[in-house]
Each structure stands twice: as structure tokens, then as C-alpha cells.
Amino acid sequence: MRKISYRFVYNRKKSLNDRGTALVQVEAYLNKKKVYFSTHVYLRPEQWDVKRKVVKDHPNQDALNGMLNEFIIELEKKELSLWRQGKTITLSLIKEEFKSNTDASFLGFARKEIISSQLKDSTKRNHLTTITLLQSFKPTIEFEDLTYNFVTDFEKFLYESGYQTNTIAKHMKHLKSFVNAAINKGYIDPNNYAFRRYKIKMKEGKHVFLLPEEMKKLEEVSLTGRNRGLEHTLDAFLFCCYTGLRYSDFVSLKEKNVVKMGGKLWLIFDSVKTGAEVKLPLSLLFEGKALTLLQKYRRKWSSFFSIKNNSSVNKELIRIGKLARINKHFSFHSARHTNATLLIYKGANITTVQKLLGHKNLATTQIYGEVMGSTIVRDLKKCQKK
């Protein structure tokens, strides 16, 4: 038979949508004719490598590239299946068959559910990470594979891969939501519900933060030779320690978010998680250290705000922590905890910290006033002096 050739095409119509993104499609070519399939993946121009035809500089590029490759694999599987049935392969037949069987596999179904959902982009990226892990565990997953044993084996796979209990719980919640969606749409029999006997395990979260002396070690650590590539991650982490930004907010920043008011630079943005507007006077936070980092990346702020996916960044922070001789496991989100805890320790009013962090509920902020024992000692010493 004559084989259909497939390739990715980005922004075929040479037009960006209102969000500044364009669609990635798969072009199928046979007998001098072409048809196109939508992957439902939208990217900014700088996030597509034209030569290699892969996603680049995207917080979840690994998951998206895996998804795109799986898309073509599904097309090729459908083509082979039709050939084995003795049918004449045509582009229109492939288009028709693929359209009616887009959700043929569980992974394909789950990806489509994520992409077409109303979830925030950051939440979609988290769900796609679960898809990537599922594919690493079992490259091809059919709906009938979703049994209790599958769920427990996937949990074991995550533990053996080095993931912590609460991270595993997050991925299991995502998997459960995919299974529930499949049941609701008739792909899985409710009587075969894989999570009926499985309980998602959680540990009470600990707010890991860095002490002033540990921050000093990070600020002074020397990254030379083969460790020089860690500098961008370190600078981004320190910037978030000084500003209290989440990972999702940091990677969403644009140059327009750095605003001059009254002759001073402010960081103004809408929180990805809560939608609340956050205004940060950079010169008044931690002696203006965030400004120093912005100066270091002057005229390159867009590249500064574009870092690797959260998982990769956290792995690099482990290496950085060892180089700085910090005997504590911390992640990128620890920057936010560090910011809040140290501001309260330095005497900042709890409601001020609430505003700076963009918390809607004061109770969320009050947690940070309780985690640092030395804060109690400091306050008691103040009382003795009165």
C-alpha cells in the first residue's frame, strides 16, 4: 500500500488569535493531496521550533511533545488497522475514521478532556504531566485497562520513581478525574470503577522555608563550570523568594508587568491561581534584591521569566541546595513560603503580607505566622524591653 506521510504544521493560516497563539496541526499527505487534523494545541510563535517541529521554551514542553507524537502514532495505527481490513486507504477515509474514533484510547480521551476543558493553563499543564507519567508507566492504555490493580501498580510506579506522597496524591486525583469523565461519557462501566476500593493517601503539608542564613548561602553560592547552567534557575528562585511569586505567576510574567510608578519599579500582575491583582513595590522588598536581578537580565526579561517545567526546576534546586551546603529539601514553591515567613519575622503586618501574596483569605496568610519558632522569641524579647 502507499503510505500516508504525516508532519506537524504550525500556524498554517498565518494568523494569531486574541491570546497571541496559533494551532499546531498534523498534515497528512497522499497522492498529491493533503488533509489536516487539529491537535488542539495552541502555542505562541516563540514556543514552536520550526526546524525540528517540536514545542520549545514551554513550561510543559515534554508533555506536549509526547502528546503530539502520540497523535501521529494514533493516526498511523488507524491507517494500519484499515489496511488490515482490506480497505483502500484514502485521506478522506482516514479523516472520517479518526474523527469517529478520536477517543479510542484512554490516554487520547484524557488528553482531549484536558485540552478542551475550562481549566486554567497552569492546571492543564499539571494534568498533562500526569498523562506523561501514565505514558511512561504504560505507553498504550485502553479503557478496559483501568482496573484496581492498574491504579495500585501506577501508584507503586510513582513511589519507585522517587515521588513523594502528596505529589503522588495529586497525580492519583488527576487520574481519578479522567476515569470519572470516562464513566460519565460511557467509555467505562460504572460497575468496574477502579477507585471504589482505592483510597488516595495524603500527608499533612509542611511549609518548607529557608532561614536568613540559608538565603545568604544561596546568594553567595558559586556556580561555575558544568554548574553554570543552574544559574538561571537559581536567579528565578531567589527572585520569587524576594517577591513571593508562585511558579505559575513567574512563568506568566511579561515585560509589561514591570511598571514604573512614582519613579520606582513595581511588579503588577493578576495571580494565575486566584485572579487577584497583586502589586509589589520591588525597591521596598528585601532591600530591592529583586531589582538587582532584573538589572542583571535587563533587555532579556522575557527569557528570564521563561524557565523549565516545575519538575525539572525542582530537580535543579536539589543540586543547587547541595552546592550551597543547605541540609534541607526545598522546592520552587518554598520561595513563596520563604518570602511570607521572613516578611512576618522582620515585622511586616499580617494583612500587608496577605496583600503582597494575593491571598483572598487572611487565614491562609496566618499560617506563616506560626511556622517560625524564632518569631515567638523575637516578639517575647520585644515585650521584655517595654
C-alpha positions as CSV (number, residue, x, y, z in Angstrom):
1,M,0.0,0.0,0.0
2,R,1.0,3.6,-0.4
3,K,1.9,5.1,2.9
4,I,0.5,8.4,4.1
5,S,3.1,10.8,5.3
6,Y,2.5,12.9,8.3
7,R,4.1,16.1,9.6
8,F,3.3,18.9,12.0
9,V,2.3,22.3,10.7
10,Y,2.2,25.4,13.0
11,N,0.1,28.5,12.3
12,R,-1.0,27.3,8.8
13,K,-3.3,30.3,8.4
14,K,-0.5,32.8,9.4
15,S,-2.8,34.4,11.9
16,L,-2.6,34.5,15.7
17,N,-5.8,34.5,17.9
18,D,-6.7,37.1,20.6
19,R,-4.3,35.3,23.0
20,G,-1.4,35.6,20.6
21,T,-1.3,31.8,19.9
22,A,-1.9,29.6,16.9
23,L,-2.8,26.0,16.3
24,V,-0.5,23.0,15.7
25,Q,-2.0,20.7,13.1
26,V,-1.0,17.4,11.6
27,E,-0.7,17.5,7.8
28,A,-1.5,14.1,6.1
29,Y,-0.2,13.8,2.5
30,L,-1.1,11.1,-0.1
31,N,-1.2,11.2,-3.9
32,K,-0.5,14.9,-4.1
33,K,-3.4,15.6,-1.8
34,K,-3.5,16.9,1.8
35,V,-5.8,16.9,4.8
36,Y,-5.3,18.5,8.2
37,F,-6.0,17.3,11.7
38,S,-6.3,19.6,14.7
39,T,-4.2,18.6,17.7
40,H,-6.0,21.2,19.9
41,V,-2.5,22.5,21.0
42,Y,-2.2,26.3,20.8
43,L,1.3,27.9,21.1
44,R,2.9,31.3,20.9
45,P,5.3,31.7,17.9
46,E,8.4,31.6,20.1
47,Q,7.2,28.2,21.6
48,W,7.5,26.3,18.3
49,D,10.8,25.1,16.8
50,V,10.2,25.5,13.1
51,K,13.1,23.3,12.0
52,R,12.7,20.4,14.5
53,K,8.9,20.8,14.6
54,V,8.7,20.4,18.3
55,V,7.5,22.5,21.2
56,K,10.2,24.6,22.9
57,D,10.5,27.1,25.8
58,H,7.2,26.0,27.2
59,P,6.7,25.2,30.9
60,N,5.2,21.8,29.9
61,Q,7.1,21.1,26.6
62,D,7.9,17.5,27.4
63,A,4.2,16.6,28.0
64,L,3.1,18.5,24.9
65,N,5.7,16.9,22.7
66,G,4.7,13.5,24.0
67,M,1.1,14.3,23.2
68,L,1.9,15.4,19.7
69,N,3.9,12.3,18.9
70,E,1.1,10.2,20.3
71,F,-1.3,12.0,18.0
72,I,0.6,10.8,14.9
73,I,1.0,7.3,16.3
74,E,-2.8,7.1,16.7
75,L,-3.2,8.2,13.0
76,E,-0.7,5.6,11.9
77,K,-2.4,2.9,14.0
78,K,-5.7,3.7,12.4
79,E,-4.2,3.6,8.9
80,L,-2.7,0.2,9.6
81,S,-6.0,-1.1,11.0
82,L,-7.8,-0.1,7.9
83,W,-5.2,-1.7,5.7
84,R,-5.5,-5.0,7.6
85,Q,-9.3,-4.8,7.0
86,G,-8.5,-4.8,3.3
87,K,-9.8,-1.2,2.7
88,T,-8.3,1.2,0.2
89,I,-6.5,3.9,2.1
90,T,-7.6,7.4,1.3
91,L,-7.2,10.7,3.1
92,S,-11.0,11.1,3.4
93,L,-11.3,7.6,4.9
94,I,-8.6,8.3,7.5
95,K,-10.2,11.6,8.3
96,E,-13.6,10.1,8.8
97,E,-12.4,7.1,10.8
98,F,-10.1,9.2,13.0
99,K,-12.9,11.7,13.7
100,S,-15.2,9.0,14.9
101,N,-12.5,7.3,17.0
102,T,-10.6,10.2,18.4
103,D,-11.2,8.9,21.9
104,A,-10.3,5.3,21.1
105,S,-7.6,5.1,23.8
106,F,-7.8,6.2,27.4
107,L,-4.8,8.5,27.0
108,G,-6.2,10.1,23.9
109,F,-9.5,10.6,25.6
110,A,-7.9,12.1,28.7
111,R,-5.7,14.5,26.7
112,K,-8.8,15.7,24.8
113,E,-10.7,16.2,28.0
114,I,-7.8,18.3,29.4
115,I,-7.3,20.5,26.4
116,S,-11.0,21.2,25.8
117,S,-11.7,21.9,29.5
118,Q,-12.2,25.3,31.0
119,L,-9.2,24.7,33.4
120,K,-6.6,27.4,33.7
121,D,-3.5,26.9,31.6
122,S,-1.3,26.1,34.7
123,T,-3.8,23.5,35.8
124,K,-3.9,22.0,32.3
125,R,-0.1,21.7,32.4
126,N,-0.3,19.8,35.8
127,H,-2.9,17.4,34.3
128,L,-0.7,16.9,31.2
129,T,2.2,16.0,33.4
130,T,0.1,13.1,34.8
131,I,-0.6,12.0,31.3
132,T,3.2,11.9,30.6
133,L,3.7,9.8,33.7
134,L,0.9,7.4,32.7
135,Q,2.5,7.0,29.3
136,S,5.9,6.3,30.9
137,F,4.2,3.6,33.1
138,K,2.3,2.1,30.2
139,P,2.7,3.5,26.7
140,T,-0.7,2.3,25.4
141,I,-3.7,2.4,27.8
142,E,-7.1,1.2,26.8
143,F,-10.3,1.9,28.8
144,E,-10.5,-1.7,29.9
145,D,-7.0,-1.4,31.5
146,L,-8.4,0.9,34.2
147,T,-8.7,-1.6,37.0
148,Y,-8.0,-1.5,40.7
149,N,-4.7,-3.3,40.0
150,F,-3.8,-0.8,37.4
151,V,-4.3,2.1,39.9
152,T,-2.2,0.4,42.6
153,D,0.5,-0.5,40.2
154,F,0.7,3.1,38.9
155,E,0.9,4.3,42.5
156,K,3.8,1.8,43.1
157,F,5.5,3.1,39.9
158,L,5.4,6.7,41.2
159,Y,6.8,5.7,44.5
160,E,9.6,3.8,42.9
161,S,10.3,6.8,40.6
162,G,11.1,8.9,43.7
163,Y,7.9,10.9,44.0
164,Q,6.7,12.0,47.5
165,T,3.3,11.0,49.0
166,N,1.5,14.3,48.3
167,T,2.8,14.6,44.8
168,I,1.6,11.1,44.1
169,A,-1.8,12.0,45.6
170,K,-2.0,14.9,43.1
171,H,-1.4,12.6,40.2
172,M,-3.9,10.0,41.5
173,K,-6.5,12.7,41.8
174,H,-5.9,13.7,38.2
175,L,-6.2,10.0,37.1
176,K,-9.4,9.6,39.1
177,S,-10.9,12.7,37.4
178,F,-10.1,11.2,34.0
179,V,-11.7,7.9,35.0
180,N,-14.8,9.7,36.3
181,A,-15.1,11.6,33.0
182,A,-14.8,8.3,31.0
183,I,-17.6,6.8,33.1
184,N,-19.8,9.8,32.6
185,K,-19.4,9.6,28.9
186,G,-20.0,5.8,28.7
187,Y,-16.4,4.6,28.0
188,I,-16.1,2.7,31.3
189,D,-18.8,0.6,33.0
190,P,-19.6,2.1,36.4
191,N,-19.5,-1.4,37.9
192,N,-15.8,-1.6,37.0
193,Y,-14.9,1.7,38.9
194,A,-11.2,1.4,39.6
195,F,-11.2,3.8,42.6
196,R,-14.0,2.1,44.5
197,R,-11.6,0.3,46.8
198,Y,-8.6,2.6,46.4
199,K,-8.0,5.5,48.9
200,I,-5.8,8.4,47.9
201,K,-3.1,8.9,50.6
202,M,-2.1,12.4,51.8
203,K,0.3,13.7,54.4
204,E,-0.3,16.9,56.2
205,G,1.7,19.5,54.3
206,K,4.8,21.1,55.7
207,H,5.6,24.7,54.8
208,V,9.3,24.4,53.9
209,F,11.1,27.8,54.0
210,L,14.7,29.0,54.1
211,L,16.2,30.8,57.1
212,P,18.1,34.1,56.6
213,E,21.5,32.3,56.8
214,E,20.3,29.7,54.2
215,M,19.2,32.5,51.9
216,K,22.7,34.0,52.3
217,K,24.3,30.7,51.3
218,L,22.2,30.7,48.1
219,E,23.0,34.3,47.3
220,E,26.7,33.5,47.6
221,V,27.0,30.1,46.1
222,S,29.4,29.8,43.2
223,L,28.1,28.2,40.0
224,T,31.0,27.6,37.7
225,G,32.0,25.0,35.1
226,R,29.3,22.4,34.5
227,N,27.1,24.0,37.2
228,R,26.9,27.3,35.3
229,G,23.7,26.1,33.7
230,L,22.0,26.2,37.0
231,E,22.3,30.0,37.3
232,H,19.0,30.8,35.6
233,T,17.0,28.5,37.9
234,L,18.8,29.9,41.0
235,D,18.1,33.5,40.0
236,A,14.4,32.7,39.3
237,F,14.1,31.0,42.7
238,L,15.8,33.9,44.5
239,F,13.5,36.4,42.6
240,C,10.5,34.5,43.9
241,C,11.9,34.5,47.4
242,Y,12.1,38.3,47.3
243,T,8.7,38.7,45.7
244,G,6.6,35.7,46.9
245,L,5.6,34.6,43.4
246,R,4.3,31.2,42.6
247,Y,5.9,29.2,39.8
248,S,2.8,29.7,37.7
249,D,2.9,33.5,38.2
250,F,6.6,33.8,37.5
251,V,6.4,32.0,34.1
252,S,3.3,34.0,33.2
253,L,5.1,37.4,33.7
254,K,5.7,39.7,30.7
255,E,7.8,42.8,30.4
256,K,4.6,44.9,30.7
257,N,4.2,43.6,34.3
258,V,7.2,45.6,35.3
259,V,5.7,49.1,35.8
260,K,7.3,52.4,36.8
261,M,5.2,54.3,39.4
262,G,6.5,57.4,41.2
263,G,9.9,56.8,39.8
264,K,10.0,53.3,41.3
265,L,9.6,49.9,39.6
266,W,6.6,47.8,40.7
267,L,5.6,44.3,39.7
268,I,1.9,44.3,38.8
269,F,0.1,41.1,37.7
270,D,-3.0,39.0,38.1
271,S,-2.5,35.8,40.1
272,V,-2.9,32.8,37.9
273,K,-4.4,30.8,40.7
274,T,-6.8,33.3,42.3
275,G,-7.2,36.0,39.6
276,A,-6.5,38.7,42.3
277,E,-4.4,41.7,41.2
278,V,-1.0,41.8,43.0
279,K,1.1,45.0,43.3
280,L,4.7,44.6,44.6
281,P,6.9,47.6,45.3
282,L,10.2,46.0,44.4
283,S,12.5,48.6,45.9
284,L,10.9,48.0,49.4
285,L,11.1,44.2,49.4
286,F,14.3,42.7,50.8
287,E,16.5,45.7,50.2
288,G,15.5,45.7,46.5
289,K,17.2,42.5,45.7
290,A,14.6,41.6,43.1
291,L,15.5,44.8,41.3
292,T,19.2,43.7,41.2
293,L,18.2,40.5,39.4
294,L,16.0,42.4,36.9
295,Q,19.0,44.6,36.2
296,K,21.1,41.5,35.6
297,Y,18.6,40.4,32.9
298,R,17.9,43.8,31.5
299,R,16.6,43.7,27.9
300,K,16.2,39.9,28.4
301,W,13.3,39.9,30.9
302,S,11.2,37.6,28.6
303,S,13.9,34.9,28.7
304,F,14.3,35.4,32.5
305,F,10.6,34.7,33.1
306,S,10.8,31.6,30.8
307,I,12.2,28.7,32.8
308,K,12.0,24.9,32.6
309,N,8.9,23.0,33.8
310,N,8.4,22.8,37.5
311,S,9.6,19.2,37.9
312,S,12.9,20.0,36.1
313,V,13.4,23.2,38.1
314,N,12.9,21.3,41.4
315,K,15.5,18.7,40.4
316,E,18.0,21.5,39.7
317,L,17.2,23.1,43.1
318,I,18.2,19.9,44.8
319,R,21.6,20.2,43.1
320,I,21.9,23.9,44.0
321,G,21.0,23.2,47.6
322,K,23.8,20.6,47.9
323,L,26.3,23.0,46.3
324,A,25.3,25.7,48.8
325,R,25.6,23.2,51.6
326,I,22.0,23.6,52.7
327,N,20.8,20.5,54.6
328,K,17.1,20.9,53.7
329,H,15.0,19.6,50.8
330,F,13.2,22.6,49.2
331,S,11.3,23.1,46.1
332,F,10.4,26.2,43.9
333,H,7.2,26.7,45.9
334,S,9.4,27.1,49.0
335,A,10.3,30.5,47.7
336,R,6.8,31.7,48.4
337,H,6.9,30.2,51.9
338,T,10.3,31.8,52.5
339,N,9.0,35.2,51.4
340,A,6.0,35.2,53.7
341,T,7.8,33.8,56.7
342,L,10.7,36.2,56.5
343,L,8.5,39.2,56.0
344,I,6.5,38.3,59.1
345,Y,9.7,37.6,61.0
346,K,11.0,41.1,60.0
347,G,7.9,42.6,61.5
348,A,5.6,43.1,58.5
349,N,1.9,43.3,59.4
350,I,0.0,40.1,58.6
351,T,-2.6,42.0,56.4
352,T,0.3,43.6,54.4
353,V,1.7,40.1,53.7
354,Q,-1.8,39.0,52.7
355,K,-1.9,41.7,50.1
356,L,1.6,41.0,48.9
357,L,0.9,37.3,48.4
358,G,-2.5,37.9,46.8
359,H,-4.4,35.8,49.4
360,K,-8.1,36.3,49.4
361,N,-8.4,34.8,52.9
362,L,-6.4,36.1,55.9
363,A,-6.5,32.6,57.5
364,T,-4.3,31.4,54.6
365,T,-1.6,34.0,55.4
366,Q,-1.8,33.5,59.2
367,I,-0.3,30.0,58.7
368,Y,3.1,31.7,58.1
369,G,3.0,33.5,61.4
370,E,3.0,30.1,63.2
371,V,5.7,28.2,61.4
372,M,8.8,30.0,62.6
373,G,9.6,29.5,66.3
374,S,12.2,32.3,66.3
375,T,9.3,34.7,65.6
376,I,7.9,33.9,69.0
377,V,11.3,34.5,70.6
378,R,11.7,37.8,68.9
379,D,8.2,39.0,70.0
380,L,8.9,38.0,73.6
381,K,12.2,39.9,73.6
382,K,10.3,43.0,72.4
383,C,7.9,42.6,75.3
384,Q,10.7,42.5,77.9
385,K,12.2,45.8,76.6
386,K,8.9,47.6,77.2
